[in-house]
Amino acid sequence: MRLFFFILVFSGIHFCTLLAQSAYLPFDRDYYHLLERYEIKNGEFNPSFHTGTKPYRRDKVAEFLIEYRKETFNLTKIDSFNLDYLRQDSWEFYENKAPVSKINRGKRFYQTPSDFYFFRNETFDVHVNPVIYFQGGIESQEPVGRFRNSRGIALRGSIDRKIGFYSFFTTTDVVFPSWVRDYARHKGAVPGEGFWKRYGDSGYSYFSAMGYINFQATEHIQFQMGHDRNFIGEGYRSLVLSDFSNPYPFFKINTKIWKINFTNIWGQMNADIITDRGFPTDGRYPQKWFTFHRLGMNFGKRLNVGLFESVMANHFDLNYLNPIIFNRWVEHQLGSPDKVMVGTDFKWNFAVRMQLYGQFVLDEFVFDEFFGTTGKGSSRNKHGVQLGCKYVDVAGINNLDLQMEYNQARPYMYQEKFNHQSFSNYRMPLTHPMGANFRELIAKISYQPLTRLILRGTMLVQNFGSDPTEEANFGGDILKNRVGSSTGLFGNFIGQGVSQKIFMGSFQCSYMLKHNLFLDFSQTLRSMKSETDIEDLNNSFGQLSLRLNIGRFDHHF
């Protein structure tokens, strides 16, 4: 029965007059930053390009950039280069004739700058590219060098210009920086990945696979089904749904009418994993089911507001398949057995080249305790807040961009009193890496002095509370059961438990050797201070990497 809905919808495409279709752009923060800066520079939102739900479709990005270039005059040399780079990356949606590569190899490989191999006719369109990520690094106080060795392939295309598809496969051997290694050991899972095996004494080895098909059922309704991640919001982080966890199977309906964009996602998550001596092992892992609705709307030309709700249930229920009903009401009728969150997000181009954005997520609250003077610090008032600002071409300096972001989540946010209903997937948070019980400030600056050179700086400050023992629960570890809290109903505040502070600063330099081939250098300084430790824990991590057709991996947590 749980497959019936998906089969029914998928079979329905045979009865629809399908429209032209495209694959999605993989969610790469550096790549998406280019798109964001041109939307902010444009000042007014493009009614056909909604950014609250990521990733974006390639054809919609092409429509936006074509319109932007028509209306923009006196482009700088660097902006012209960036727009050409974006055009070449999805050239099939800009023009019928493929751009010619300067390194054409035998008129078969790299005929275009962006494709190792492509074939395109009226029936079939396919683009094939290798994926490489070679990285080496040295960390202070660690005798073993750090490295990443990823090899794989990515392909995308369409059939009959009506069914879009995408697949991505890599195999990776990696030795993480110490704080990422410790995080993975504590969670029993690798950030962003699923099943893993031991590599040497302190490394990890894993296979990554993502893929989907998508199709336009009508002029305004689009379907997507596959195995991937989703991201909600405009920030560096998301308190609603982020890309931090393992990819998961999902079905998505996106409806765009007038100024409204309505997104529905149904997904299946791993509630936990079976381990043997700390390692994932064979067996049927427990599952849970995720439902998400978001209604986004443009108010005027500079303000977009979204309303959302999500449900996490440890069983499949037909009641949640209704794409337009208010799921909180449905959950009440079932006896409130499942985890429900509601909230809002927004973005506002409030000044020239500046954008304000944010999110408010409500997990649980009691009205009198939330707004009244009694019951301060109630553990039932679980919510998260994000507020950020983006400023492009700072002080009139071309291609100098700044982003500031504040995030916080109260204790016990994303936890649940029933087993396997935390807001997690494969033991990883579905939102912020810290889980809950934290405050965070992030500052990011990006400068592109040359067409192929980008300099980036990131500063991060976190204050959070951890549990002194595995049995304790002060509200930060979302995998723990809410019933087993270590505090009373009142007097709960962010940072309770063992107070921890993290400061991290990193500098990155990326040079594009050829289309989507980057040489990266980065240096990271990280300091962690705990109220139970006499000395601070300091790390210095420098690395050099070569990557092709894959985004950078940052370890900002």
C-alpha positions as CSV (number, residue, x, y, z in Angstrom):
1,M,0.0,0.0,0.0
2,R,2.8,2.4,0.8
3,L,4.0,2.2,-2.9
4,F,0.5,2.6,-4.3
5,F,0.5,6.4,-4.2
6,F,3.9,6.7,-5.9
7,I,3.0,4.2,-8.6
8,L,-0.3,5.9,-9.2
9,V,1.2,9.3,-9.7
10,F,4.1,8.0,-11.8
11,S,1.7,6.1,-14.0
12,G,-0.4,9.2,-14.4
13,I,2.3,10.8,-16.7
14,H,0.9,8.7,-19.5
15,F,-2.3,10.6,-19.4
16,C,-0.7,14.0,-19.3
17,T,0.4,16.2,-22.1
18,L,4.0,16.7,-20.8
19,L,6.0,19.8,-21.3
20,A,9.7,20.4,-21.8
21,Q,11.8,19.3,-18.8
22,S,15.2,19.6,-17.3
23,A,17.3,18.2,-14.5
24,Y,18.2,20.2,-11.4
25,L,21.4,22.0,-10.5
26,P,23.2,20.2,-7.7
27,F,23.1,22.2,-4.5
28,D,26.6,23.8,-4.3
29,R,26.8,26.9,-2.1
30,D,29.5,28.5,-4.2
31,Y,27.6,28.0,-7.4
32,Y,24.3,29.1,-5.8
33,H,26.0,32.2,-4.4
34,L,26.5,33.5,-8.0
35,L,22.7,33.1,-8.7
36,E,21.8,34.8,-5.4
37,R,24.0,37.8,-6.1
38,Y,22.4,38.4,-9.4
39,E,18.9,38.1,-8.0
40,I,19.9,40.7,-5.3
41,K,21.5,43.0,-7.8
42,N,18.4,42.8,-9.9
43,G,16.5,44.2,-6.9
44,E,13.1,42.8,-8.0
45,F,12.2,39.1,-7.9
46,N,11.6,37.2,-11.1
47,P,8.0,35.8,-10.8
48,S,9.0,32.4,-12.4
49,F,12.2,31.9,-10.2
50,H,11.3,31.0,-6.6
51,T,14.4,30.4,-4.4
52,G,12.9,29.2,-1.2
53,T,13.1,25.5,-2.1
54,K,16.5,24.2,-3.4
55,P,17.9,22.8,-5.7
56,Y,16.8,24.8,-8.7
57,R,15.8,23.6,-12.1
58,R,18.3,24.4,-14.8
59,D,15.7,25.7,-17.3
60,K,14.3,28.1,-14.7
61,V,17.8,29.4,-13.9
62,A,18.4,29.9,-17.6
63,E,15.1,31.9,-18.0
64,F,16.1,34.1,-15.1
65,L,19.6,34.8,-16.3
66,I,18.5,35.4,-19.9
67,E,16.1,38.0,-18.6
68,Y,18.7,39.5,-16.3
69,R,21.2,39.9,-19.1
70,K,18.7,41.6,-21.3
71,E,17.8,44.2,-18.7
72,T,21.4,44.8,-17.4
73,F,23.9,47.1,-19.1
74,N,27.5,47.8,-18.5
75,L,28.4,44.4,-17.1
76,T,31.9,44.2,-15.5
77,K,34.3,41.8,-17.1
78,I,34.0,39.4,-14.1
79,D,30.2,39.4,-14.2
80,S,30.3,38.7,-17.9
81,F,32.6,35.8,-17.2
82,N,30.3,34.4,-14.5
83,L,27.2,34.7,-16.6
84,D,29.0,32.9,-19.5
85,Y,30.1,30.2,-17.1
86,L,26.5,29.7,-15.9
87,R,25.3,29.7,-19.5
88,Q,27.8,27.1,-20.6
89,D,27.0,24.9,-17.6
90,S,23.4,24.5,-18.9
91,W,23.9,25.5,-22.5
92,E,21.0,23.4,-23.8
93,F,18.5,25.8,-22.3
94,Y,20.1,28.9,-23.8
95,E,20.6,28.0,-27.4
96,N,20.2,25.1,-29.8
97,K,23.8,25.2,-30.9
98,A,26.3,23.9,-28.4
99,P,29.2,26.2,-27.4
100,V,32.5,25.0,-28.9
101,S,35.3,23.9,-26.5
102,K,38.8,25.2,-27.0
103,I,40.2,21.7,-26.0
104,N,38.1,19.6,-28.3
105,R,39.6,16.1,-28.2
106,G,39.0,14.2,-31.4
107,K,35.6,15.8,-31.9
108,R,34.1,13.3,-29.4
109,F,35.1,14.4,-25.9
110,Y,34.8,17.9,-24.5
111,Q,33.1,19.2,-27.6
112,T,31.6,21.8,-25.1
113,P,33.4,23.4,-22.1
114,S,31.1,21.8,-19.6
115,D,30.6,18.2,-21.0
116,F,33.1,15.4,-21.1
117,Y,30.6,13.7,-23.5
118,F,27.2,14.7,-24.7
119,F,24.6,13.5,-27.2
120,R,21.6,15.4,-28.2
121,N,18.8,15.0,-30.7
122,E,15.1,15.4,-30.7
123,T,14.5,12.3,-28.7
124,F,17.4,11.9,-26.3
125,D,19.7,14.3,-24.5
126,V,22.5,13.1,-22.2
127,H,25.5,14.8,-20.6
128,V,28.2,12.7,-18.9
129,N,31.0,14.0,-16.7
130,P,33.7,12.5,-14.5
131,V,33.7,13.5,-10.8
132,I,37.0,13.9,-8.9
133,Y,37.9,15.2,-5.5
134,F,41.6,14.8,-4.5
135,Q,42.5,16.5,-1.2
136,G,45.5,16.5,1.1
137,G,45.9,18.3,4.3
138,I,47.9,18.6,7.6
139,E,46.3,19.2,11.0
140,S,48.2,20.4,14.0
141,Q,48.7,17.8,16.8
142,E,47.6,15.0,14.5
143,P,50.4,12.7,13.3
144,V,48.5,11.3,10.3
145,G,47.8,13.5,7.3
146,R,44.2,14.2,6.3
147,F,43.0,13.4,2.8
148,R,40.0,12.8,0.6
149,N,39.9,10.6,-2.5
150,S,36.6,10.7,-4.4
151,R,36.1,9.3,-7.9
152,G,32.8,9.0,-9.7
153,I,30.5,10.0,-12.5
154,A,27.6,12.4,-13.0
155,L,25.1,12.3,-15.8
156,R,21.9,14.2,-16.6
157,G,19.6,14.7,-19.5
158,S,16.1,14.2,-20.8
159,I,14.0,11.8,-22.9
160,D,11.7,13.3,-25.5
161,R,12.3,16.6,-23.9
162,K,9.6,15.6,-21.4
163,I,11.3,13.3,-18.8
164,G,14.3,14.8,-17.0
165,F,16.8,12.6,-15.2
166,Y,20.0,12.9,-13.1
167,S,22.4,10.4,-11.5
168,F,25.5,10.8,-9.4
169,F,27.8,8.1,-8.2
170,T,31.1,8.4,-6.2
171,T,33.3,6.2,-4.1
172,T,35.3,7.9,-1.3
173,D,38.1,7.2,1.0
174,V,38.7,9.9,3.6
175,V,40.5,10.8,6.8
176,F,38.6,13.7,8.3
177,P,39.9,16.6,10.4
178,S,39.8,15.6,14.1
179,W,36.6,17.5,15.0
180,V,34.7,15.9,12.1
181,R,36.0,12.5,13.0
182,D,34.9,13.0,16.6
183,Y,31.5,14.1,15.4
184,A,31.1,11.0,13.2
185,R,32.2,8.7,16.0
186,H,29.7,10.3,18.4
187,K,26.8,10.0,15.9
188,G,27.8,6.7,14.4
189,A,27.4,8.2,11.0
190,V,29.3,10.3,8.5
191,P,27.9,13.9,7.8
192,G,26.0,13.9,4.5
193,E,26.5,10.2,3.9
194,G,25.0,6.8,4.7
195,F,26.5,3.4,5.1
196,W,30.3,3.4,5.7
197,K,33.2,1.1,6.4
198,R,36.4,1.5,8.2
199,Y,39.4,2.8,6.2
200,G,42.7,2.2,8.0
201,D,42.8,3.1,11.6
202,S,41.0,6.4,11.5
203,G,39.4,6.8,8.1
204,Y,36.1,6.1,6.4
205,S,35.1,4.6,3.1
206,Y,31.7,4.9,1.6
207,F,29.8,4.9,-1.7
208,S,27.5,7.8,-2.6
209,A,24.6,7.6,-5.0
210,M,21.9,10.1,-5.9
211,G,19.4,10.1,-8.7
212,Y,15.9,11.1,-9.8
213,I,13.5,11.6,-12.6
214,N,11.2,14.7,-13.0
215,F,8.5,15.7,-15.4
216,Q,6.2,18.6,-16.0
217,A,2.6,17.2,-15.7
218,T,0.9,20.5,-16.7
219,E,2.0,24.1,-17.3
220,H,2.0,24.8,-13.6
221,I,2.6,21.4,-11.9
222,Q,5.9,19.5,-11.8
223,F,6.7,16.1,-10.3
224,Q,10.1,14.8,-9.1
225,M,10.8,11.3,-7.7
226,G,14.2,10.0,-6.6
227,H,16.9,9.8,-4.0
228,D,18.5,13.1,-3.1
229,R,18.5,15.9,-0.5
230,N,16.4,19.1,-0.3
231,F,17.1,22.5,1.3
232,I,14.6,25.1,2.4
233,G,15.5,28.7,2.9
234,E,17.9,31.4,1.9
235,G,20.6,31.0,4.6
236,Y,23.9,29.2,4.9
237,R,22.0,27.0,7.4
238,S,18.4,25.9,7.4
239,L,16.3,25.3,10.5
240,V,13.6,23.7,8.4
241,L,15.3,21.2,6.1
242,S,18.9,21.1,5.1
243,D,21.4,19.1,3.1
244,F,23.4,17.9,6.1
245,S,22.0,14.4,6.4
246,N,22.2,11.3,4.1
247,P,20.2,11.5,0.8
248,Y,16.8,9.9,1.1
249,P,14.0,8.7,-1.2
250,F,11.3,11.3,-1.8
251,F,8.5,12.3,-4.0
252,K,7.9,16.1,-4.7
253,I,5.2,18.1,-6.3
254,N,5.9,21.7,-7.1
255,T,3.0,23.9,-8.1
256,K,3.6,27.5,-9.4
257,I,0.6,29.7,-10.2
258,W,0.8,33.5,-10.4
259,K,3.0,34.7,-7.5
260,I,2.5,31.5,-5.5
261,N,4.9,28.5,-5.3
262,F,3.5,25.5,-3.4
263,T,5.9,22.6,-2.6
264,N,5.0,19.1,-1.3
265,I,7.6,16.6,-0.3
266,W,7.0,13.0,1.0
267,G,10.1,11.1,2.1
268,Q,11.2,8.0,3.8
269,M,14.0,8.4,6.4
270,N,16.2,6.0,8.3
271,A,15.1,6.2,11.9
272,D,18.3,4.5,13.1
273,I,20.9,2.1,12.0
274,I,22.0,-1.4,13.3
275,T,25.6,-1.4,14.5
276,D,28.1,-4.0,15.6
277,R,30.9,-2.7,17.8
278,G,30.2,0.8,16.5
279,F,30.0,0.0,12.8
280,P,27.0,-0.2,10.6
281,T,26.0,-3.8,9.8
282,D,23.5,-5.8,7.9
283,G,19.8,-5.9,8.7
284,R,16.6,-4.0,8.0
285,Y,17.1,-0.5,9.5
286,P,14.0,1.0,11.2
287,Q,12.2,3.5,8.9
288,K,10.1,6.6,9.4
289,W,8.0,8.8,7.1
290,F,8.3,12.6,6.4
291,T,5.7,14.9,5.0
292,F,6.4,18.6,4.2
293,H,4.3,21.4,2.8
294,R,5.5,24.9,1.9
295,L,3.5,27.8,0.5
296,G,5.6,30.7,-0.8
297,M,4.3,33.9,-2.2
298,N,5.7,37.1,-3.6
299,F,4.2,40.3,-2.0
300,G,5.1,43.0,-4.5
301,K,8.4,42.7,-6.2
302,R,10.8,42.6,-3.2
303,L,9.2,40.5,-0.5
304,N,8.7,36.7,-0.4
305,V,7.0,35.0,2.5
306,G,6.7,31.2,3.0
307,L,4.6,29.2,5.4
308,F,5.4,25.5,6.1
309,E,4.5,22.5,8.1
310,S,6.2,19.1,8.4
311,V,5.3,15.8,10.0
312,M,7.7,13.0,11.1
313,A,5.9,9.7,11.7
314,N,7.2,6.2,12.5
315,H,4.6,4.6,10.3
316,F,3.2,5.2,6.9
317,D,-0.3,6.8,7.0
318,L,-2.6,7.6,4.1
319,N,-3.9,10.6,5.9
320,Y,-0.7,12.5,5.1
321,L,-0.9,12.0,1.4
322,N,-3.4,14.8,0.9
323,P,-1.2,17.6,-0.6
324,I,-3.3,20.6,0.5
325,I,-4.8,19.7,3.9
326,F,-3.5,21.2,7.1
327,N,-1.5,18.3,8.5
328,R,-1.6,19.5,12.1
329,W,-5.3,19.0,12.1
330,V,-4.9,15.5,10.6
331,E,-2.3,14.6,13.3
332,H,-4.8,15.7,16.0
333,Q,-7.5,13.4,14.6
334,L,-5.0,10.5,14.8
335,G,-4.4,11.1,18.5
336,S,-1.3,13.3,18.1
337,P,1.1,10.4,17.7
338,D,3.5,12.1,15.4
339,K,6.0,15.0,15.4
340,V,4.7,18.2,13.8
341,M,6.5,21.4,13.1
342,V,5.2,24.6,11.6
343,G,6.8,28.0,10.8
344,T,7.6,30.7,8.4
345,D,10.5,32.0,6.3
346,F,11.0,35.2,4.3
347,K,13.4,37.2,2.1
348,W,13.2,40.9,1.5
349,N,15.3,43.0,-0.8
350,F,15.0,46.0,1.5
351,A,17.7,48.2,0.0
352,V,19.9,48.4,-3.1
353,R,22.1,45.3,-3.3
354,M,20.9,44.1,0.1
355,Q,18.6,41.3,1.2
356,L,17.2,40.4,4.7
357,Y,16.1,36.8,5.3
358,G,15.1,34.6,8.1
359,Q,13.2,31.6,9.5
360,F,11.0,30.9,12.5
361,V,10.3,27.2,13.4
362,L,7.9,26.1,16.1
363,D,8.2,22.6,17.4
364,E,5.9,22.8,20.4
365,F,4.6,25.6,22.6
366,V,2.0,26.4,25.3
367,F,0.5,29.8,24.8
368,D,0.6,31.0,28.5
369,E,4.1,29.8,28.9
370,F,5.3,31.2,25.6
371,F,3.8,34.7,25.9
372,G,3.1,35.0,29.6
373,T,5.4,35.7,32.6
374,T,4.8,32.4,34.3
375,G,6.6,29.3,33.4
376,K,9.8,30.9,32.2
377,G,12.1,28.5,30.4
378,S,9.5,25.9,29.7
379,S,10.8,22.8,28.0
380,R,7.6,22.8,26.0
381,N,8.4,26.1,24.2
382,K,10.6,24.6,21.5
383,H,11.4,26.9,18.6
384,G,14.3,28.0,16.4
385,V,15.1,31.4,14.9
386,Q,17.3,32.5,12.0
387,L,18.0,36.0,10.8
388,G,20.5,37.0,8.1
389,C,21.5,39.6,5.7
390,K,23.3,39.5,2.3
391,Y,25.1,42.5,0.9
392,V,26.6,42.3,-2.7
393,D,29.1,44.6,-4.2
394,V,29.8,46.0,-0.7
395,A,30.4,49.8,-0.6
396,G,30.3,49.8,-4.4
397,I,33.3,47.4,-4.7
398,N,32.5,45.0,-7.6
399,N,32.2,41.3,-6.6
400,L,32.8,41.9,-2.9
401,D,29.9,40.1,-1.1
402,L,29.1,39.8,2.6
403,Q,26.7,37.6,4.5
404,M,25.9,37.7,8.2
405,E,23.6,35.1,9.8
406,Y,22.4,34.3,13.3
407,N,20.8,31.0,14.3
408,Q,19.5,29.6,17.5
409,A,17.4,26.6,18.7
410,R,16.1,26.0,22.2
411,P,16.7,22.9,24.2
412,Y,14.8,19.8,23.2
413,M,14.0,21.2,19.8
414,Y,13.6,18.4,17.2
415,Q,13.5,15.8,19.9
416,E,10.3,13.7,20.4
417,K,8.9,11.7,23.3
418,F,8.2,8.7,21.0
419,N,11.0,6.5,19.7
420,H,12.3,7.1,16.1
421,Q,10.5,10.4,15.6
422,S,13.3,12.9,16.1
423,F,13.9,15.2,13.2
424,S,16.8,13.2,11.9
425,N,17.9,10.8,9.1
426,Y,20.5,8.1,9.5
427,R,21.4,9.5,12.9
428,M,22.1,12.9,11.4
429,P,20.1,16.1,12.0
430,L,17.9,17.1,9.1
431,T,18.5,20.8,9.9
432,H,21.5,22.3,11.7
433,P,24.6,20.2,12.5
434,M,24.5,21.2,16.1
435,G,21.0,19.8,16.6
436,A,19.5,22.0,19.3
437,N,20.4,24.0,22.5
438,F,22.7,26.4,20.7
439,R,23.4,29.9,19.4
440,E,25.5,30.6,16.4
441,L,26.8,33.6,14.5
442,I,28.3,33.2,11.0
443,A,30.0,35.8,8.8
444,K,31.0,35.0,5.2
445,I,32.9,37.3,2.8
446,S,33.6,36.5,-0.8
447,Y,35.7,38.5,-3.2
448,Q,36.4,37.7,-6.9
449,P,39.4,39.9,-7.9
450,L,40.0,38.0,-11.2
451,T,37.7,36.1,-13.5
452,R,38.9,32.7,-12.4
453,L,40.0,33.5,-8.8
454,I,37.7,33.7,-5.8
455,L,38.8,34.4,-2.2
456,R,36.5,33.5,0.7
457,G,36.6,34.0,4.4
458,T,34.3,32.4,7.0
459,M,34.0,33.2,10.7
460,L,31.8,31.2,13.0
461,V,31.0,31.5,16.7
462,Q,28.9,28.9,18.5
463,N,27.7,28.6,22.1
464,F,25.9,25.4,23.0
465,G,25.2,23.0,25.8
466,S,26.3,19.3,25.8
467,D,25.4,16.3,27.9
468,P,28.0,15.4,30.7
469,T,27.2,11.7,30.3
470,E,25.5,9.5,27.7
471,E,22.6,9.0,30.0
472,A,22.0,12.7,30.6
473,N,19.7,14.8,28.3
474,F,19.9,18.6,28.5
475,G,18.3,19.1,25.1
476,G,21.1,19.3,22.6
477,D,21.3,15.7,21.2
478,I,18.1,15.4,19.1
479,L,18.5,11.6,18.9
480,K,17.6,11.2,22.6
481,N,14.1,10.7,23.9
482,R,12.4,13.8,25.2
483,V,10.9,11.8,28.1
484,G,14.4,11.2,29.5
485,S,15.3,14.8,30.0
486,S,17.6,15.8,32.8
487,T,15.7,19.0,33.7
488,G,12.3,20.0,35.0
489,L,9.5,21.5,33.0
490,F,10.7,25.1,33.7
491,G,14.1,26.8,33.9
492,N,15.4,25.5,30.6
493,F,17.7,27.9,28.6
494,I,20.0,27.8,25.7
495,G,23.5,26.6,26.8
496,Q,22.3,24.4,29.7
497,G,24.3,21.3,30.4
498,V,28.1,21.5,29.9
499,S,28.7,24.9,28.3
500,Q,30.8,24.8,25.2
501,K,32.1,27.6,22.9
502,I,33.6,27.2,19.5
503,F,35.4,29.8,17.4
504,M,36.3,28.9,13.8
505,G,37.9,31.0,11.1
506,S,38.8,29.8,7.6
507,F,40.2,31.3,4.5
508,Q,39.7,29.7,1.1
509,C,41.2,30.4,-2.3
510,S,39.7,28.8,-5.4
511,Y,41.1,29.0,-8.9
512,M,39.1,27.6,-11.9
513,L,41.6,25.9,-14.1
514,K,39.0,25.0,-16.7
515,H,35.2,24.7,-16.6
516,N,34.3,23.2,-13.2
517,L,37.9,22.1,-12.5
518,F,39.1,23.9,-9.4
519,L,42.3,24.1,-7.5
520,D,41.5,25.0,-3.8
521,F,43.7,26.1,-0.9
522,S,42.3,26.6,2.6
523,Q,43.5,27.3,6.1
524,T,41.2,26.7,9.1
525,L,41.7,27.7,12.7
526,R,39.3,26.2,15.3
527,S,39.2,26.7,19.0
528,M,36.9,24.9,21.4
529,K,36.5,25.8,25.1
530,S,34.5,23.7,27.6
531,E,33.7,24.7,31.2
532,T,34.9,21.2,32.2
533,D,38.3,21.4,30.5
534,I,41.3,23.2,31.9
535,E,42.8,24.0,28.4
536,D,41.2,25.0,25.2
537,L,41.3,22.6,22.3
538,N,42.9,24.3,19.3
539,N,43.2,23.0,15.8
540,S,45.0,24.4,12.7
541,F,44.1,22.6,9.4
542,G,45.6,23.4,6.0
543,Q,44.6,21.7,2.8
544,L,45.1,21.7,-0.9
545,S,42.6,20.0,-3.3
546,L,41.8,19.4,-6.9
547,R,38.1,18.9,-7.7
548,L,36.2,18.4,-10.9
549,N,32.4,18.7,-11.2
550,I,31.8,18.6,-7.4
551,G,31.3,21.2,-4.8
552,R,33.7,22.0,-1.9
553,F,33.3,20.2,1.4
554,D,33.3,22.6,4.3
555,H,33.5,21.5,7.9
556,H,32.0,24.6,9.6
557,F,30.7,23.0,12.8
